[in-house]
């Protein structure tokens, strides 16, 4: 899934907005001349479809409630060129009150800024068929593109290896504990994947030294490659950061399943889930717990232990799951 990221020019926009607030009591728009045009169809509409125009809210099926599923309906709550005079914009930036939208999960700063700039640019029904005209994909400055322990390695190890009776903090089978960075280093020879017990175990296809042990599934090729890359880099404990997109449609194949594979499926396999009563082997399993509420309850810690055990997902990641669930937990 292509991520439409506008971090670089968002900073400029926010700075100019602050300057306009200070210098003018009329809140005049002072957008930089080189501000990219915000496209309604590919940037604004998806925000409303993913967060507002969902079943039971603003999808147009509840009589008097507003619908936010088209340009006409959305523009009815907008005063072109004047975000602060637009009732729709004021609801998405409100911090409390009955009109706060969305009521439980406020839009991200990026999404709010997209809508504000779109209104300031005239709230036009812009269509960008040529995606090369959109802002370039630029990760946030805090993002570490290399395989990073906290983001890429530890969740996989905790999910697939650090289970009760195996390599958890209590059992530490064969002397290995894969729940923390310092203890994981006992199975790692920095700079040398082939000389690291961790890498040899996850690449072994059979026998007692294979990890995870049979009949649990092996790690994916991408996960094994990440472990190799991390060790090659020196097995450092670097700052990670993440790229998390809630603007484009959240799909099962592109967003939900990869996240579950990294953080959950190691524990929740058919073979190892007898004491957990939840198996996650594919879409059918995931859609079942999405429908009965167990998925979001576990991610948010509502009445149950918050999952995954390696550390809760970021607010943005949890929001992606909520968007997918709200939109009917489709197999897309």
C-alpha positions, 0 to 999 in steps of 0.5 A: 500500500502506497503511503501518502506522507506530507510531513515535510510541508506540514511543518511549514504549514503549521509555522505559517498558521501560527504566524497568521494567528499572531499577526492578524486578528482576522486569521488571514490565510498565509500559505506558502506559495509552494504549498502542494495542492491538496487533492479532495479525492485522494487525500480529503475524502479518504479521511472522512470515509475512514473516520466519519462515514462509517456504519452507525455514524455519518454514512447517510443511513440514519435519517437526520444525521449528516453524511460525509461520503461525498464532496457535496455533503462534506462541503456543506459544512465548509466555508471555502477559504475559512477553516475557523468559520467552517462548522465541520473543521471546528468539530474535528479540532474540538477537544470536548463536547457533544459535537466532537468528531470522531467522538472516541478517537480524534483525527491525527494532526496530519489529517486535521492539517490536510483538511485545514489546508484544503479549506484554505485553498478553497475547498475545491473538488480537486482530483489528482489522477497523476499521483506524481503530483502528490507530495513525495513520501518522506518518513518523519525525522524520527524514523529509522529505516534500518531493522530496529530492535524495538520495532522490528525484532523484539515483537517477533521474538516475544510473539514467536519465541518468548512463550511460557515454557520456552524463552521467556523471562522465567523459563529461559530455556537453554539459557536464552531469554528473548524478552529484553534487549540485553538478554537477547544479546546472549544469543547474538554475535553482533556483525555476524548472523551466521555466528549468532545462535538466534539467527541459526535457530530461526533459519533451521528448518528441522530438528530440536534447534529449530525456533519456533519449534514444530509444529508452530510455523516458521518465521516469515522470510521478511522477519528472518531477513530483518533479524539478519540485517539487525545483527549485520548492523551491529545488533544496536538498540537504536531509536525506531520511530514508525510510518503509520498512515491513516489517510489511505484505506486500511486493508487487511493484506497491506496493514492488518495482517502484517502487523499481526504477523509481527506482534501476535501470530507467534503466540496465537497459532493453532498449535500454541493457542490452547490456553489462550482460546484465540487462534490467528492463522488468517483472515477468518480467525481475525474477522471473527474476533473483530466481529465479537469485539475481542480484537479491539478489547485486547488492543485497548486493554478493555476488560482484558490484558492489553495485547501484544505482551511485547508492548502495546501498539502505538495509538496510530496502529490501534487507530488503523485496526479501529478503522478496519473494524469500523469499515466492516473488517473486509478481506481486502 
